[in-house]
Amino acid sequence: MAEITNCPTCNSIFAKNAFRDVCDKCFKEEEKQYDTVYGFLRKRENRAATIPTIVAQTGVPEDLIHKFVRKGRFNIAHFPNLGYPCDKCGTIIKQGKICENCSSSLRADLQSFQNEQKRAAEIREKEKATYYSNKD
């Protein structure tokens, strides 16, 4: 189901869906910029270009190039220096939302939280225990 929202680029109202996150006018402009970047990268000598080099040569904004890579519009196997920033720390990655270091850190934090929850549950169980004594 389409959601009515404002375009993040030009602020006009449009129906956002799973395929487009900008209005038609901005989408057409993004497609032109994609064609520019892809045309630049198709040349053999430019296939190993870094994102700052691509920005300098094409004039396409870095965040838009990251968006193209994130959406899988460029085959990373053919363009080894392309990537996008980790959502947590900003390190350039090639897949997923967070880098391996952030992922490991989150797993460790989750494990420590689970251990603490388990320990708290054990303490509550011990406190619930009722002790009876014989007063004979």
Sequence and secondary structure as in RCSB ss.txt:
>XXXX:A:sequence
MAEITNCPTCNSIFAKNAFRDVCDKCFKEEEKQYDTVYGFLRKRENRAATIPTIVAQTGVPEDLIHKFVRKGRFN
IAHFPNLGYPCDKCGTIIKQGKICENCSSSLRADLQSFQNEQKRAAEIREKEKATYYSNKD
>XXXX:A:secstr
  EEEE TTT  EEEE SS SS HHHHHHHHHHHHHHHHHHHSGGGTT  HHHHHHHH   HHHHHHHHHTT S 
TTT TT  EE TTT  EESSSSS HHHHHHHHHHHHHHHHHHHHHHHHHHHHH        
